[in-house]
């Protein structure tokens, strides 16, 4: 995690652009768990986006649940960033 400070909160989303449905919250945690989520993402080559306000909102979503419609626009911006960073967009 050389490029990122230790996060107080981390939330991981899963989304398949080829499948119907909204992104799902697949991991979330604070402190040491947040550090582990970020480390696993980095090890897996997953681009990271720091957005404390969005992470706080996503923390309220239950694990494996789709994000609420109110967060679609904010999460869509993150997904677009990830797709551009991975060369898929």
NULOVO-907183 format. One record per residue: x, y negated, z of N, C-alpha, C in turn. Coordinates in steps of 0.1 Angstrom, whole numbers, padded with zeros to 4 digits, always signed. Example, Ala and Ser with C-alpha at 12.3 -4.5 7.8 and 13.67 -1.06 7.14 Angstrom:
residues 2
+0132+0057+0078+0123+0045+0078+0132+0033+0078;+0128+0022+0071+0137+0011+0071+0129+0000+0079;
//
This chain:
residues 89
+0008+0012+0000+0000+0000+0000+0009-0013+0000;+0019-0012-0008+0029-0023-0008+0022-0036-0012;+0013-0036-0022+0008-0048-0027-0005-0053-0020;-0010-0045-0010-0022-0049-0004-0020-0049+0012;-0025-0060+0018-0024-0060+0033-0033-0049+0038;-0031-0044+0050-0040-0034+0056-0054-0040+0057;-0063-0034+0051-0077-0039+0052-0084-0036+0065;-0093-0044+0069-0101-0042+0081-0113-0033+0077;-0117-0034+0064-0128-0026+0059-0125-0022+0044;-0128-0010+0041-0127-0005+0027-0140+0002+0023;-0145+0000+0011-0156+0008+0006-0153+0013-0008;-0155+0026-0010-0153+0032-0023-0166+0035-0030;-0166+0032-0043-0178+0034-0051-0175+0045-0062;-0185+0052-0065-0184+0061-0077-0194+0057-0087;-0190+0057-0099-0199+0054-0110-0195+0060-0123;-0204+0067-0130-0201+0073-0143-0209+0066-0153;-0202+0059-0162-0210+0050-0172-0218+0059-0182;-0215+0072-0182-0222+0081-0191-0235+0087-0184;-0237+0084-0171-0248+0090-0164-0258+0079-0160;-0270+0082-0159-0280+0072-0154-0278+0070-0139;-0283+0059-0135-0283+0056-0120-0272+0045-0117;-0274+0040-0105-0265+0029-0100-0253+0035-0094;-0242+0027-0092-0231+0032-0084-0235+0037-0070;-0227+0046-0065-0229+0051-0052-0218+0048-0043;-0221+0046-0030-0210+0045-0020-0205+0059-0016;-0193+0062-0018-0188+0075-0016-0178+0076-0004;-0173+0064+0001-0165+0063+0013-0165+0049+0018;-0164+0048+0031-0163+0035+0038-0158+0037+0052;-0150+0027+0056-0145+0028+0069-0137+0015+0073;-0134+0014+0086-0126+0003+0091-0113+0008+0097;-0104-0001+0098-0091+0002+0105-0083+0013+0098;-0079+0023+0105-0071+0034+0099-0078+0041+0088;-0091+0043+0089-0099+0049+0078-0099+0041+0066;-0100+0027+0067-0099+0018+0056-0085+0019+0049;-0075+0020+0057-0061+0021+0052-0060+0034+0044;-0066+0045+0049-0065+0058+0042-0073+0058+0029;-0085+0051+0028-0092+0049+0016-0084+0042+0006;-0078+0031+0010-0070+0023+0000-0058+0031-0004;-0051+0038+0005-0040+0046+0001-0043+0057-0009;-0054+0064-0007-0059+0074-0016-0062+0068-0030;-0069+0057-0030-0072+0050-0043-0059+0047-0050;-0049+0041-0043-0037+0038-0050-0030+0050-0055;-0029+0061-0047-0023+0073-0051-0030+0079-0064;-0043+0077-0065-0051+0082-0076-0051+0073-0088;-0044+0061-0087-0044+0052-0098-0057+0044-0099;-0065+0043-0089-0078+0035-0090-0075+0021-0087;-0079+0012-0096-0076-0002-0094-0084-0007-0082;-0079-0016-0074-0085-0021-0062-0089-0036-0064;-0100-0039-0058-0105-0053-0059-0108-0057-0045;-0103-0068-0040-0105-0073-0027-0117-0083-0027;-0127-0080-0020-0139-0088-0019-0146-0085-0005;-0142-0093+0005-0146-0090+0019-0161-0091+0020;-0167-0101+0014-0182-0103+0015-0189-0091+0009;-0185-0087-0003-0192-0075-0009-0189-0062-0001;-0177-0061+0004-0175-0049+0012-0184-0048+0025;-0186-0060+0031-0195-0061+0042-0209-0057+0039;-0214-0061+0027-0227-0058+0023-0228-0043+0019;-0218-0038+0013-0218-0024+0009-0217-0014+0021;-0211-0019+0031-0209-0011+0043-0223-0007+0049;-0233-0015+0046-0246-0012+0051-0253-0001+0043;-0248+0003+0032-0254+0013+0023-0249+0027+0029;-0258+0036+0030-0255+0050+0035-0246+0057+0025;-0237+0066+0030-0229+0074+0021-0237+0082+0011;-0232+0082-0001-0238+0089-0012-0251+0083-0017;-0254+0071-0012-0266+0064-0017-0262+0054-0027;-0272+0052-0037-0269+0041-0047-0270+0028-0041;-0262+0019-0047-0262+0005-0041-0276-0002-0044;-0280-0011-0035-0292-0018-0037-0292-0027-0049;-0303-0030-0055-0304-0039-0067-0299-0052-0064;-0300-0057-0052-0294-0071-0049-0279-0072-0051;-0272-0060-0051-0258-0060-0052-0253-0057-0066;-0263-0054-0076-0259-0050-0089-0250-0060-0096;-0253-0072-0096-0244-0082-0103-0230-0082-0098;-0229-0083-0085-0215-0083-0079-0207-0070-0082;-0214-0059-0081-0207-0046-0083-0204-0045-0098;-0213-0050-0107-0211-0049-0121-0198-0057-0125;-0195-0068-0118-0183-0075-0121-0171-0067-0117;-0172-0060-0106-0161-0051-0101-0159-0040-0111;-0170-0033-0116-0169-0022-0125-0162-0027-0138;-0166-0039-0143-0160-0044-0155-0145-0047-0153;-0141-0051-0141-0127-0053-0138-0120-0040-0139;-0125-0030-0132-0119-0016-0132-0118-0011-0146;-0128-0012-0154-0128-0007-0168-0118-0014-0176;-0117-0027-0175-0106-0035-0182-0092-0031-0177;-0091-0029-0164-0077-0026-0159-0073-0012-0163;-0083-0003-0166-0080+0011-0170-0079+0012-0185;-0082+0002-0192-0082+0002-0207-0095+0008-0213;-0105+0010-0205-0117+0016-0210-0127+0006-0215;-0124-0007-0214-0133-0018-0218-0126-0028-0226;
//
